[in-house]
Amino acid sequence: MEIFAPSDLRVILHSKRANIYYLEHCRVLVNGGRVEYVTDAGKRQLYWNIPIANTTSILLGTGTSITQAAMRELAKAGVLVGFCGGGGTPLFAANEMDVEVAWLSPQSEYRPTEYLQAWVRFWFEDELRLAAAKQLQLQRLNWLPAQWTTRALRDIGFDVPVDAVQALVAQFKPMVANAPDITALLTDEARLTKALYKLAVQACGYGDFTRAKRGSGTDAANRFLDHGNYLAYGLGATATWVLGLPHGLAVLHGKTRRGGLVFDAADLVKDAIIVPQAFVSAMRGDDEQQFRRQCIEALTRSEALDFIIDQLKAIAIDTARLAQQADTARDATPDLAPATASGTEGAA
């Protein structure tokens, strides 16, 4: 029998891993050399294996605990662990700023620095940070039509006209491209999201819908949107960790959410994957487990993690190139000697 070292668990690329876990009311521990979660069933305890070599992230909700040994094994396998509230709600919501999710990133190996160096090359310049945020939002728009018009969505009752999605994308692209600052870009993002909700409601025949503040919605669609967003946050956190980018170096949500780069990254896929499934599951009366399974299948089928990683790479390299061009232009500009005030002395 072949013996595997702990480091061998990382041979599956994160973008190819199949599992995202959201757990409640259980304990995560190491049992017989395997990471498992334990649930109570009356007087019995049920043990469920977690295939950590094929898992990107684990979200721990209400009533969970995890042992040090389990955290050590998850870190060896490069699995991100996040702590949030129950049902995909903020971990803390009574502060001035909501804490959506607290992440523990594996620190057991050297992370690449290529993309971090590119990111910090532009991040301290407001104009370049705005350019990066625009590129992120434009790629979000570019990906949307193909994902909203798949046969898989039509087969489960989400039938949105292709021209309606394309018209919405065409409407918002120039708004994003011409946004003068981050505040305007955030305003355009909010308008886009509201328009997408309206389109999704019409596609499913959901009826009246108002997006509730994070964690306060009581209807099925709001609860599923909150819950599904956390799955997207898991992918966003994984993508930034894989590339060695700190969560604090946000380009869009830096002032509105702590660890905002995770939310920037999740924006790339939330609308395209989570929104349709949330309304479809609400109409069908799915429970949280059914909804979660459908979301994970859709995220895997669309290669969402690959998409996030590729876009963050492109943003890092493209915007760093803009910074280099700006530096070159400044270096090529000759310094002008300050004008002298010759002849003025003694003139009085």
Rosetta silent file (secondary structure, phi, psi, omega in degrees, C-alpha in Angstrom):
SEQUENCE: MEIFAPSDLRVILHSKRANIYYLEHCRVLVNGGRVEYVTDAGKRQLYWNIPIANTTSILLGTGTSITQAAMRELAKAGVLVGFCGGGGTPLFAANEMDVEVAWLSPQSEYRPTEYLQAWVRFWFEDELRLAAAKQLQLQRLNWLPAQWTTRALRDIGFDVPVDAVQALVAQFKPMVANAPDITALLTDEARLTKALYKLAVQACGYGDFTRAKRGSGTDAANRFLDHGNYLAYGLGATATWVLGLPHGLAVLHGKTRRGGLVFDAADLVKDAIIVPQAFVSAMRGDDEQQFRRQCIEALTRSEALDFIIDQLKAIAIDTARLAQQADTARDATPDLAPATASGTEGAA
SCORE:     score description
SCORE:     0.000 S_00000001
   1 L     0.000  131.172 -177.435    0.000    0.000    0.000 S_00000001
   2 L   -75.150  134.377 -179.981    1.401    3.390   -1.017 S_00000001
   3 L   -97.162  130.426 -179.668    2.075    5.815    1.819 S_00000001
   4 L  -105.994  136.429  173.423    1.187    9.479    1.234 S_00000001
   5 L   -81.763  156.179  179.037    2.843   12.363    3.011 S_00000001
   6 H   -55.635  -33.841 -178.612    0.643   15.254    4.264 S_00000001
   7 H   -65.873  -22.353 -179.510    2.112   17.527    1.586 S_00000001
   8 H   -67.626  -15.949 -178.477    0.712   15.207   -1.102 S_00000001
   9 H   -67.277  -15.435 -177.081   -2.790   16.402   -0.196 S_00000001
  10 H   -91.635    7.714 -175.889   -2.134   19.613   -2.136 S_00000001
  11 H   -70.533  -21.931  175.639   -1.688   17.882   -5.482 S_00000001
  12 L   -83.405  118.721  178.324   -5.297   18.672   -6.432 S_00000001
  13 L   -58.343  143.794 -179.538   -5.410   22.284   -7.603 S_00000001
  14 H   -58.179  -37.568 -178.127   -7.841   24.384   -5.593 S_00000001
  15 H   -68.697  -13.340  179.838   -9.695   25.370   -8.753 S_00000001
  16 H  -106.188   -0.716  179.764  -10.341   21.667   -9.460 S_00000001
  17 L   -74.687  145.915 -168.046  -11.508   20.683   -5.986 S_00000001
  18 L   -97.429  -17.076 -166.748  -15.141   19.614   -5.812 S_00000001
  19 E  -113.621  136.144  166.917  -16.254   20.298   -2.231 S_00000001
  20 E  -127.648  127.981 -176.859  -17.360   23.346   -0.253 S_00000001
  21 E  -110.154  139.128  167.225  -18.751   22.611    3.210 S_00000001
  22 E  -125.496  118.920 -173.263  -21.188   24.578    5.358 S_00000001
  23 E  -121.421  144.299  174.177  -21.666   22.937    8.764 S_00000001
  24 L  -136.907  150.142  172.903  -23.927   23.640   11.748 S_00000001
  25 L    50.891   57.686  178.941  -24.416   21.956   15.142 S_00000001
  26 E  -157.854  169.919  175.067  -21.466   19.582   14.925 S_00000001
  27 E  -116.669  136.732  177.205  -17.891   19.040   16.028 S_00000001
  28 E  -105.917  125.544 -174.537  -14.993   18.835   13.590 S_00000001
  29 E  -150.723  175.388  175.329  -12.182   16.562   14.771 S_00000001
  30 E  -102.960  126.292 -178.822   -9.575   14.023   13.721 S_00000001
  31 E  -133.527  115.058 -179.613  -10.656   10.412   14.060 S_00000001
  32 L    62.934   31.890  179.420   -8.384    7.582   12.962 S_00000001
  33 L    84.445   -0.998  179.816   -6.197    9.974   10.985 S_00000001
  34 E  -114.241  146.881  174.564   -9.153   11.435    9.053 S_00000001
  35 E   -83.200  125.562 -177.727  -10.894   14.789    9.487 S_00000001
  36 E  -135.983  160.202  168.991  -14.560   14.172   10.295 S_00000001
  37 E  -116.602  143.675 -171.977  -17.550   16.047   11.629 S_00000001
  38 E  -115.393  128.688  176.352  -19.722   14.530   14.341 S_00000001
  39 E  -119.565  152.630  178.563  -23.461   15.036   14.719 S_00000001
  40 E   -94.836  133.139  175.276  -25.769   13.796   17.464 S_00000001
  41 E  -128.141   84.775 -174.222  -28.710   11.574   16.556 S_00000001
  42 L    68.038 -124.044  178.555  -30.474   10.916   19.823 S_00000001
  43 L   -87.797   -2.955 -178.676  -28.151    8.767   21.917 S_00000001
  44 E  -100.846  154.832  172.979  -25.994    7.985   18.901 S_00000001
  45 E  -116.854  130.460 -178.752  -23.181    9.978   17.362 S_00000001
  46 E  -106.554  131.234 -178.611  -22.745    9.952   13.594 S_00000001
  47 E  -107.532  128.915 -178.786  -19.293   10.492   12.068 S_00000001
  48 E  -123.564  126.577 -177.958  -18.998   11.919    8.543 S_00000001
  49 E   -74.053  141.298  173.007  -15.721   12.019    6.656 S_00000001
  50 L  -109.601  113.246  179.790  -14.491   15.291    5.084 S_00000001
  51 L   -75.584   84.249 -169.291  -12.321   14.609    1.989 S_00000001
  52 H   -64.373  -26.918  179.829   -9.906   17.426    2.738 S_00000001
  53 H   -68.970  -17.631 -178.280   -7.722   16.792   -0.320 S_00000001
  54 H  -119.316   28.443 -176.618  -10.715   17.629   -2.523 S_00000001
  55 E  -123.160  134.845  178.600  -12.132   20.529   -0.463 S_00000001
  56 E   -88.835  -46.591 -176.038  -11.613   24.258   -1.039 S_00000001
  57 E  -153.874  156.180  176.759  -13.198   25.768    2.084 S_00000001
  58 E  -128.226  127.093  175.701  -15.298   24.948    5.134 S_00000001
  59 E  -105.186  126.172 -179.120  -17.757   27.387    6.687 S_00000001
  60 E  -107.058  117.650 -177.860  -18.660   26.763   10.324 S_00000001
  61 L   -98.352 -146.761 -174.693  -22.012   28.180   11.408 S_00000001
  62 L   -62.123  139.098  171.966  -24.071   28.050   14.608 S_00000001
  63 L    70.250   30.755 -179.126  -23.225   25.450   17.249 S_00000001
  64 E  -113.230  155.418  171.958  -19.923   24.266   15.795 S_00000001
  65 E  -145.314  159.122 -178.128  -16.516   23.592   17.286 S_00000001
  66 E  -143.370  140.083 -177.864  -13.226   22.395   15.825 S_00000001
  67 L   -86.054  161.132  178.072  -10.200   20.786   17.420 S_00000001
  68 H   -62.128  -39.478 -179.814   -6.605   21.930   17.091 S_00000001
  69 H   -62.649  -39.250  178.813   -5.698   18.640   15.410 S_00000001
  70 H   -66.688  -41.860  178.297   -8.405   19.158   12.784 S_00000001
  71 H   -61.976  -37.404  179.936   -7.228   22.709   12.094 S_00000001
  72 H   -65.054  -44.038  179.624   -3.683   21.422   11.655 S_00000001
  73 H   -67.335  -38.791  178.184   -4.755   18.804    9.104 S_00000001
  74 H   -64.855  -38.281  178.022   -6.929   21.300    7.216 S_00000001
  75 H   -65.194  -40.036  178.552   -4.002   23.737    7.068 S_00000001
  76 H   -61.133  -35.754 -178.581   -1.742   21.015    5.669 S_00000001
  77 L   -86.762   -0.966  179.092   -4.285   20.367    2.915 S_00000001
  78 L    72.149   32.991  179.552   -4.687   24.086    2.143 S_00000001
  79 L   -96.828  125.742  177.314   -8.365   24.211    3.204 S_00000001
  80 E   -81.015  139.480  179.350   -9.648   27.629    4.311 S_00000001
  81 E  -116.684  125.768  179.630  -11.870   27.659    7.403 S_00000001
  82 E  -119.508  145.974  178.290  -14.443   30.417    7.856 S_00000001
  83 E  -114.561  126.305 -179.596  -16.680   31.212   10.827 S_00000001
  84 L  -140.821 -179.962  176.771  -20.104   32.769   10.210 S_00000001
  85 L   -80.917 -178.127 -178.439  -23.588   32.910   11.720 S_00000001
  86 L   -72.272  141.382  175.135  -26.356   30.420   11.158 S_00000001
  87 L    65.501   24.133 -179.980  -27.881   30.022    7.717 S_00000001
  88 L    76.572   47.712  177.316  -25.368   32.287    6.033 S_00000001
  89 L  -117.165  162.807 -178.968  -25.727   35.350    8.257 S_00000001
  90 L   -58.376  146.126  177.549  -23.020   37.711    9.542 S_00000001
  91 L   -63.747  -47.862  174.947  -20.852   36.399   12.366 S_00000001
  92 E  -128.230  129.604 -178.139  -21.268   39.672   14.261 S_00000001
  93 L  -127.018   10.846 -176.594  -23.944   42.172   13.291 S_00000001
  94 L  -103.440    3.419 -179.530  -24.129   44.470   16.320 S_00000001
  95 L   -93.282  176.416  176.874  -21.018   46.501   15.569 S_00000001
  96 L   -62.960  -32.732  178.781  -20.602   49.634   13.481 S_00000001
  97 L  -125.507  123.579  179.224  -19.375   47.388   10.668 S_00000001
  98 L   -60.236  139.321  171.385  -20.800   43.906   10.134 S_00000001
  99 E   -99.547   99.950 -175.639  -18.287   41.064   10.277 S_00000001
 100 L   -62.491  -51.606 -177.249  -19.548   38.865    7.473 S_00000001
 101 L  -158.561  138.678  177.799  -17.155   35.985    8.020 S_00000001
 102 E  -102.784  124.789 -174.738  -13.877   35.467    9.876 S_00000001
 103 E  -105.515  138.163  167.514  -11.326   33.424    7.908 S_00000001
 104 E  -108.775  109.298 -177.888   -8.445   31.329    9.166 S_00000001
 105 L   -91.128  141.325  176.579   -6.055   30.939    6.241 S_00000001
 106 L   -58.476  134.200  179.378   -3.470   28.126    6.163 S_00000001
 107 L  -118.382   20.708 -170.668   -0.043   29.437    7.136 S_00000001
 108 L   -91.375    3.239 -179.307    1.868   26.203    6.713 S_00000001
 109 L  -149.613  161.144  178.446    3.545   26.938    3.396 S_00000001
 110 L   -72.286  130.244  179.452    5.202   29.678    1.403 S_00000001
 111 L   -96.095  151.239  178.578    2.751   31.561   -0.771 S_00000001
 112 L   -64.822  150.538 -178.513    3.635   32.925   -4.240 S_00000001
 113 L  -114.304   -5.711 -176.329    4.562   36.603   -4.380 S_00000001
 114 H   -55.541  -49.429 -175.291    4.275   37.345   -8.104 S_00000001
 115 H   -79.773  -28.505  173.893    0.697   38.581   -7.943 S_00000001
 116 H   -64.121  -43.434  178.368    1.121   40.236   -4.550 S_00000001
 117 H   -61.661  -41.395  178.296    4.003   42.298   -5.941 S_00000001
 118 H   -65.573  -39.209 -176.553    1.877   43.296   -8.927 S_00000001
 119 H   -65.734  -47.275 -177.992   -1.077   44.137   -6.662 S_00000001
 120 H   -72.523  -16.835  177.730    0.833   46.414   -4.299 S_00000001
 121 H   -62.493  -33.420 -178.049    2.482   48.090   -7.307 S_00000001
 122 H  -109.435  -18.038 -164.354   -0.823   49.812   -8.093 S_00000001
 123 H   -63.613  -27.837 -175.692   -2.857   49.518   -4.881 S_00000001
 124 L   -83.487   -4.161  178.347   -1.628   52.723   -3.229 S_00000001
 125 L  -101.909  122.743 -176.586   -2.709   54.899   -6.193 S_00000001
 126 H   -58.126  -44.198 -177.082   -6.387   55.922   -6.121 S_00000001
 127 H   -64.967  -39.769 -179.252   -6.717   56.136   -9.910 S_00000001
 128 H   -73.511  -35.087  175.707   -5.160   52.726  -10.465 S_00000001
 129 H   -64.468  -37.164  175.356   -7.234   51.129   -7.722 S_00000001
 130 H   -65.323  -40.530  178.141  -10.318   52.535   -9.458 S_00000001
 131 H   -61.598  -39.977  178.436   -9.105   51.082  -12.768 S_00000001
 132 H   -65.695  -41.335  179.173   -8.762   47.664  -11.125 S_00000001
 133 H   -64.122  -38.272  177.827  -12.259   47.914   -9.641 S_00000001
 134 H   -65.101  -42.491  179.366  -13.679   48.809  -13.056 S_00000001
 135 H   -61.777  -40.051  178.497  -11.959   45.843  -14.684 S_00000001
 136 H   -62.081  -45.604 -178.737  -13.410   43.555  -12.020 S_00000001
 137 H   -68.990  -34.744  178.068  -16.940   44.859  -12.565 S_00000001
 138 H   -67.553  -38.193  177.321  -16.649   44.663  -16.351 S_00000001
 139 H   -69.376  -33.224  173.477  -15.558   41.025  -16.174 S_00000001
 140 H   -59.692  -44.097  179.159  -18.481   40.355  -13.855 S_00000001
 141 H   -68.030  -40.464 -178.316  -20.790   41.771  -16.535 S_00000001
 142 H   -62.520  -33.523 -175.568  -19.076   39.867  -19.355 S_00000001
 143 H   -80.664  -21.375 -170.716  -19.577   36.528  -17.588 S_00000001
 144 H   -62.241  -51.363 -174.486  -23.232   37.100  -16.728 S_00000001
 145 H   -57.654  -42.621 -178.373  -25.095   36.435  -20.036 S_00000001
 146 H   -64.484  -35.037 -177.621  -23.554   33.020  -20.641 S_00000001
 147 H   -79.654  -31.138 -178.160  -24.351   31.862  -17.097 S_00000001
 148 H   -81.853  -10.884 -175.823  -27.933   33.176  -16.982 S_00000001
 149 L  -119.259   26.538  179.336  -28.936   31.564  -20.261 S_00000001
 150 L   -75.590  156.065  176.789  -27.663   28.012  -19.794 S_00000001
 151 H   -64.057  -34.519  179.785  -29.807   25.019  -20.597 S_00000001
 152 H   -59.668  -40.515  178.012  -29.370   23.804  -17.012 S_00000001
 153 H   -70.528  -40.678  178.334  -31.139   26.922  -15.701 S_00000001
 154 H   -61.549  -37.102 -178.074  -33.912   26.714  -18.288 S_00000001
 155 H   -66.959  -24.539  179.768  -34.516   23.092  -17.335 S_00000001
 156 L  -102.698   11.716  171.698  -35.173   24.037  -13.695 S_00000001
 157 L   101.613    9.586  178.026  -37.519   26.909  -14.513 S_00000001
 158 L  -105.239   90.074 -174.259  -35.263   29.949  -14.838 S_00000001
 159 L  -113.241   92.123 -179.096  -36.071   31.109  -18.351 S_00000001
 160 L  -104.913  136.205  179.328  -34.830   34.644  -18.888 S_00000001
 161 L   -60.951  133.820 -179.300  -34.763   36.181  -22.393 S_00000001
 162 H   -59.524  -42.501 -177.005  -31.228   36.377  -23.765 S_00000001
 163 H   -66.246  -28.631  178.684  -31.807   39.839  -25.207 S_00000001
 164 H   -67.949  -42.247  178.357  -32.986   41.126  -21.810 S_00000001
 165 H   -66.970  -43.971 -179.097  -29.742   40.060  -20.123 S_00000001
 166 H   -64.385  -37.472  178.315  -27.624   41.413  -22.958 S_00000001
 167 H   -65.153  -39.141  179.150  -29.492   44.729  -22.895 S_00000001
 168 H   -65.535  -42.635  178.105  -28.878   45.064  -19.160 S_00000001
 169 H   -63.379  -43.380  179.314  -25.175   44.350  -19.604 S_00000001
 170 H   -63.695  -31.773  179.340  -24.968   46.842  -22.478 S_00000001
 171 H   -69.914  -39.769 -172.029  -26.669   49.465  -20.296 S_00000001
 172 H   -91.220  -19.286 -179.372  -24.283   49.129  -17.357 S_00000001
 173 H   -58.605  -49.945  178.572  -20.962   48.661  -19.148 S_00000001
 174 H   -65.722  -29.826  177.633  -20.523   52.355  -20.072 S_00000001
 175 H   -64.341  -42.361  177.733  -21.684   53.368  -16.584 S_00000001
 176 H   -66.476  -46.603 -176.559  -18.923   51.250  -15.053 S_00000001
 177 H   -62.290  -31.244 -175.102  -16.309   52.404  -17.554 S_00000001
 178 L  -101.791    6.276 -179.824  -17.105   56.083  -16.956 S_00000001
 179 L   -60.748  127.624 -175.631  -17.506   56.020  -13.160 S_00000001
 180 L   -77.863  -20.087 -178.360  -15.436   58.932  -11.786 S_00000001
 181 L  -159.110  177.515 -177.209  -14.688   57.334   -8.406 S_00000001
 182 H   -64.835  -37.350  179.892  -15.305   54.316   -6.165 S_00000001
 183 H   -60.468  -44.934  178.077  -18.463   55.818   -4.663 S_00000001
 184 H   -64.363  -37.716 -179.949  -20.047   56.157   -8.091 S_00000001
 185 H   -66.536  -40.095  177.122  -18.948   52.625   -8.980 S_00000001
 186 H   -65.014  -36.933  177.280  -20.550   51.224   -5.820 S_00000001
 187 H   -64.854  -43.642  177.283  -23.751   53.100   -6.661 S_00000001
 188 H   -63.450  -38.051  178.454  -23.779   51.608  -10.161 S_00000001
 189 H   -62.370  -42.632  179.381  -23.143   48.165   -8.672 S_00000001
 190 H   -63.804  -39.828  177.779  -26.159   48.531   -6.377 S_00000001
 191 H   -65.331  -40.725  178.241  -28.347   49.576   -9.326 S_00000001
 192 H   -61.874  -47.144 -178.599  -27.135   46.610  -11.370 S_00000001
 193 H   -61.395  -41.826  178.200  -27.882   44.168   -8.564 S_00000001
 194 H   -62.614  -40.773  178.452  -31.372   45.617   -8.107 S_00000001
 195 H   -66.249  -36.437  178.368  -32.045   45.301  -11.855 S_00000001
 196 H   -67.988  -39.041  175.630  -30.841   41.682  -11.806 S_00000001
 197 H   -59.712  -43.241 -179.811  -33.182   40.857   -8.916 S_00000001
 198 H   -61.954  -42.210  179.623  -36.063   42.307  -10.913 S_00000001
 199 H   -66.407  -39.291  179.227  -35.134   40.236  -13.955 S_00000001
 200 H   -67.032  -40.161  177.368  -34.809   37.077  -11.849 S_00000001
 201 H   -60.430  -43.868  179.091  -38.197   37.666  -10.214 S_00000001
 202 H   -65.749  -37.996 -178.141  -39.798   37.996  -13.645 S_00000001
 203 H   -66.471  -31.966 -177.309  -38.027   34.869  -14.935 S_00000001
 204 H  -100.670  -14.041 -173.891  -39.337   32.762  -12.041 S_00000001
 205 L    69.149   37.370 -173.956  -42.667   34.473  -11.385 S_00000001
 206 L   -70.699  -31.223 -176.587  -41.629   34.984   -7.751 S_00000001
 207 L    99.862 -154.303 -178.679  -43.885   37.963   -7.080 S_00000001
 208 L   -66.331  136.034  179.416  -43.054   40.912   -4.828 S_00000001
 209 L  -147.108  133.381  173.041  -39.463   40.957   -3.633 S_00000001
 210 L  -131.564  126.076 -178.708  -37.390   43.395   -1.589 S_00000001
 211 L   -72.000  121.321 -179.782  -33.783   42.617   -0.758 S_00000001
 212 L   -82.898  159.287  174.961  -33.390   42.663    3.012 S_00000001
 213 L   -64.292  158.223 -171.523  -30.290   43.804    4.823 S_00000001
 214 L   -51.769  119.528  174.242  -27.751   41.095    5.476 S_00000001
 215 L    84.140   -2.527 -175.742  -29.206   38.363    7.653 S_00000001
 216 L  -104.190   -2.689 -178.463  -32.563   40.047    8.328 S_00000001
 217 L   -75.118  144.067  179.656  -34.661   38.548    5.523 S_00000001
 218 L  -111.782  -21.168  178.979  -37.407   36.083    6.427 S_00000001
 219 L   -78.568  162.525 -172.451  -38.674   35.008    3.007 S_00000001
 220 H   -61.624  -43.535 -176.760  -37.055   32.080    1.204 S_00000001
 221 H   -62.615  -43.433  178.559  -35.354   34.073   -1.562 S_00000001
 222 H   -63.851  -42.558  179.891  -33.635   36.432    0.886 S_00000001
 223 H   -64.784  -40.519  179.580  -32.476   33.567    3.079 S_00000001
 224 H   -69.487  -36.352  176.907  -31.112   31.647    0.096 S_00000001
 225 H   -62.371  -44.861  177.592  -29.315   34.722   -1.237 S_00000001
 226 H   -60.390  -46.616 -175.990  -27.600   35.212    2.125 S_00000001
 227 H   -65.937  -45.242 -179.401  -26.711   31.545    2.354 S_00000001
 228 H   -66.376  -34.408  179.013  -25.468   31.248   -1.226 S_00000001
 229 H   -59.255  -34.115 -179.714  -23.366   34.385   -0.958 S_00000001
 230 H   -67.709  -31.188  173.869  -21.333   32.693    1.753 S_00000001
 231 H   -65.028  -40.201  176.774  -20.459   29.887   -0.634 S_00000001
 232 H   -66.197  -36.329  176.825  -19.196   32.541   -3.061 S_00000001
 233 H   -62.875  -36.037  177.144  -17.217   34.157   -0.227 S_00000001
 234 H   -61.326  -41.692  177.141  -15.547   30.798    0.343 S_00000001
 235 H   -67.576  -40.452  178.869  -14.404   30.728   -3.276 S_00000001
 236 H   -61.824  -42.816  179.013  -13.276   34.355   -3.072 S_00000001
 237 H   -65.760  -39.378  179.231  -11.219   33.660    0.059 S_00000001
 238 H   -65.221  -43.954 -178.586   -9.704   30.566   -1.531 S_00000001
 239 H   -62.114  -43.981 -179.028   -8.788   32.418   -4.734 S_00000001
 240 H   -67.784  -36.492  177.841   -7.056   35.250   -2.891 S_00000001
 241 H   -66.818  -43.586  179.700   -5.149   32.792   -0.690 S_00000001
 242 H   -57.324  -38.871 -177.740   -4.021   30.731   -3.681 S_00000001
 243 H   -87.269   -4.076  179.364   -2.622   33.893   -5.291 S_00000001
 244 L    76.042   26.674 -178.493   -1.056   35.156   -2.066 S_00000001
 245 L   -99.363  123.363  177.827   -3.223   38.304   -1.895 S_00000001
 246 L   -64.882  143.225 -177.188   -4.122   39.643    1.591 S_00000001
 247 L   -65.335  -19.619 -177.945   -7.851   40.092    2.145 S_00000001
 248 L   -79.173  -12.821 -176.186   -7.338   43.696    3.235 S_00000001
 249 L   -89.557   60.738 -178.558   -6.102   44.919   -0.168 S_00000001
 250 L   -75.629  155.153  175.164   -9.584   45.514   -1.598 S_00000001
 251 L  -110.024  -17.575 -177.045  -10.209   47.598   -4.697 S_00000001
 252 L  -125.734  -46.975 -173.204  -13.957   48.156   -4.288 S_00000001
 253 L  -100.808   22.031 -174.627  -15.264   47.159   -0.834 S_00000001
 254 L   -61.507  -35.212 -176.516  -12.327   48.353    1.242 S_00000001
 255 L   -95.518  -10.049 -176.394  -14.246   50.979    3.227 S_00000001
 256 L  -105.649  -20.192 -177.635  -17.535   49.102    3.558 S_00000001
 257 L  -145.745  135.675  176.874  -16.412   45.628    4.641 S_00000001
 258 L   -69.284  139.590 -176.552  -13.475   44.280    6.587 S_00000001
 259 L    65.687   41.450 -167.275  -11.333   41.937    4.468 S_00000001
 260 H   -64.921  -19.290 -178.681  -12.993   43.458    1.428 S_00000001
 261 H   -64.883  -29.776  175.069  -10.944   41.707   -1.275 S_00000001
 262 H   -60.304  -41.960 -178.415  -12.881   38.498   -0.542 S_00000001
 263 H   -74.108  -34.447  173.012  -16.113   40.333   -1.360 S_00000001
 264 H   -58.533  -47.793 -177.942  -14.578   41.919   -4.455 S_00000001
 265 H   -65.497  -41.131 -179.343  -13.631   38.455   -5.700 S_00000001
 266 H   -65.381  -29.352  178.186  -17.022   36.948   -4.835 S_00000001
 267 H   -56.226  -28.218 -177.639  -18.745   39.702   -6.828 S_00000001
 268 H   -62.717  -27.456 -173.291  -17.409   38.071   -9.982 S_00000001
 269 H  -124.412  -13.645 -174.690  -19.698   35.046   -9.552 S_00000001
 270 H   -58.045  -54.016 -176.896  -22.459   35.888   -7.055 S_00000001
 271 H   -63.951  -39.029 -173.809  -24.946   37.391   -9.487 S_00000001
 272 H   -71.021  -35.830 -172.560  -24.234   34.866  -12.216 S_00000001
 273 H  -109.707  -47.679 -171.548  -24.583   31.692  -10.123 S_00000001
 274 H   -75.311  -43.715 -174.751  -26.231   32.375   -6.755 S_00000001
 275 H   -58.617  -52.103  179.801  -29.067   34.731   -7.754 S_00000001
 276 H   -58.633  -43.558 -177.079  -30.816   32.416  -10.262 S_00000001
 277 H   -67.335  -34.015  179.492  -30.567   29.396   -7.972 S_00000001
 278 H   -61.753  -45.452 -178.823  -31.867   31.343   -4.967 S_00000001
 279 H   -73.380  -36.591  177.371  -35.106   32.287   -6.718 S_00000001
 280 H   -64.153  -46.362 -179.633  -35.561   28.875   -8.321 S_00000001
 281 H   -65.333  -36.124  177.421  -35.084   27.101   -4.982 S_00000001
 282 H   -64.053  -41.092  179.215  -37.441   29.539   -3.271 S_00000001
 283 H   -68.107  -33.943 -177.876  -40.146   28.814   -5.841 S_00000001
 284 H   -83.773  -12.392 -177.572  -39.650   25.041   -5.519 S_00000001
 285 L    77.812   28.304  178.701  -39.678   25.053   -1.739 S_00000001
 286 L   -64.476  152.434  169.999  -36.172   23.615   -1.392 S_00000001
 287 L   -89.512  176.811 -174.934  -34.588   23.378    2.041 S_00000001
 288 H   -62.006  -38.225 -178.945  -31.135   24.816    2.780 S_00000001
 289 H   -65.982  -42.068  177.869  -29.340   21.551    2.100 S_00000001
 290 H   -64.253  -43.948  178.767  -30.982   21.134   -1.316 S_00000001
 291 H   -61.512  -44.903 -178.295  -30.246   24.748   -2.209 S_00000001
 292 H   -62.041  -41.671  179.596  -26.639   24.445   -1.071 S_00000001
 293 H   -63.378  -41.523  179.124  -26.113   21.292   -3.127 S_00000001
 294 H   -64.582  -40.497  179.214  -27.526   22.962   -6.242 S_00000001
 295 H   -64.194  -45.818 -178.687  -25.285   26.007   -5.748 S_00000001
 296 H   -62.978  -40.608  177.281  -22.150   23.929   -5.274 S_00000001
 297 H   -62.917  -41.500  179.708  -22.962   21.907   -8.396 S_00000001
 298 H   -67.629  -41.390  178.260  -23.502   25.119  -10.392 S_00000001
 299 H   -63.238  -39.006  179.099  -20.283   26.698   -9.086 S_00000001
 300 H   -71.128  -44.088 -177.970  -18.349   23.556   -9.982 S_00000001
 301 H   -62.662  -36.832 -178.227  -20.004   23.137  -13.395 S_00000001
 302 L   -85.309   -2.961 -177.197  -19.261   26.745  -14.357 S_00000001
 303 L    55.316   48.160 -174.998  -15.650   26.509  -13.093 S_00000001
 304 H   -62.728  -40.223 -178.970  -16.314   29.586  -10.973 S_00000001
 305 H   -66.135  -40.732  173.873  -13.119   29.297   -8.921 S_00000001
 306 H   -56.507  -44.456 -178.696  -11.016   29.087  -12.082 S_00000001
 307 H   -62.154  -45.878 -179.707  -12.783   32.199  -13.357 S_00000001
 308 H   -61.311  -47.129 -178.589  -12.141   34.168  -10.148 S_00000001
 309 H   -61.007  -45.312 -178.783   -8.453   33.204  -10.074 S_00000001
 310 H   -62.604  -40.301 -178.739   -7.954   34.070  -13.752 S_00000001
 311 H   -70.002  -40.269  177.254   -9.616   37.473  -13.368 S_00000001
 312 H   -64.220  -38.817  175.157   -7.621   38.392  -10.254 S_00000001
 313 H   -59.266  -48.506 -177.171   -4.431   37.415  -12.082 S_00000001
 314 H   -63.074  -41.851  179.442   -5.376   39.577  -15.065 S_00000001
 315 H   -62.410  -43.813 -179.715   -6.289   42.546  -12.862 S_00000001
 316 H   -60.538  -49.987 -175.621   -2.974   42.294  -10.991 S_00000001
 317 H   -70.217  -46.078 -176.678   -0.834   42.109  -14.136 S_00000001
 318 H   -64.711  -43.355 -177.051   -2.800   44.621  -16.249 S_00000001
 319 H   -74.686  -33.730  174.055   -3.040   47.287  -13.537 S_00000001
 320 H   -63.563  -34.508  176.893    0.600   46.849  -12.511 S_00000001
 321 H   -64.897  -39.412  175.756    1.480   47.442  -16.166 S_00000001
 322 H   -61.863  -39.602  177.843   -0.462   50.727  -16.032 S_00000001
 323 H   -63.855  -40.660  178.195    1.544   51.683  -12.947 S_00000001
 324 H   -63.173  -42.748  178.997    4.781   50.874  -14.786 S_00000001
 325 H   -63.193  -39.253  178.481    3.723   52.998  -17.756 S_00000001
 326 H   -65.580  -40.707  178.326    2.904   55.905  -15.448 S_00000001
 327 H   -64.586  -41.112  179.601    6.304   55.612  -13.765 S_00000001
 328 H   -63.351  -41.004  179.446    8.064   55.501  -17.142 S_00000001
 329 H   -64.582  -39.477  178.481    6.197   58.600  -18.310 S_00000001
 330 H   -66.353  -39.720 -179.278    7.168   60.473  -15.141 S_00000001
 331 H   -67.058  -30.463 -178.263   10.814   59.468  -15.513 S_00000001
 332 H   -79.820  -13.794 -179.837   10.827   60.668  -19.129 S_00000001
 333 L   -83.253  119.817 -177.981    9.525   64.107  -18.187 S_00000001
 334 L   -67.669  142.143  176.241   12.480   66.480  -17.594 S_00000001
 335 L   -72.519  132.100  178.754   12.541   68.292  -14.298 S_00000001
 336 L   -92.883  126.713  179.063   11.999   72.010  -14.749 S_00000001
 337 L   -66.391  142.204 -179.833   14.316   74.213  -12.716 S_00000001
 338 L   -63.961  140.744 -179.024   12.433   76.650  -10.489 S_00000001
 339 L   -65.328  138.004  179.816   12.147   80.126  -11.952 S_00000001
 340 L   -92.952  156.469 -179.995   14.556   82.635  -10.408 S_00000001
 341 L  -104.306   47.181 -177.614   13.574   86.075   -9.295 S_00000001
 342 L   -64.895  140.953  176.872   16.663   87.753  -10.778 S_00000001
 343 L    86.679   -4.992 -178.471   16.559   91.485  -10.961 S_00000001
 344 L   -89.410  -28.628 -178.476   13.915   91.786   -8.303 S_00000001
 345 L   -70.050  135.971  177.762   16.249   92.300   -5.399 S_00000001
 346 L    78.991   -4.298 -178.833   17.041   95.930   -4.827 S_00000001
 347 L   -65.938  -25.931  179.112   14.473   97.018   -7.370 S_00000001
 348 L   -74.579    0.000    0.000   12.635   98.682   -4.619 S_00000001
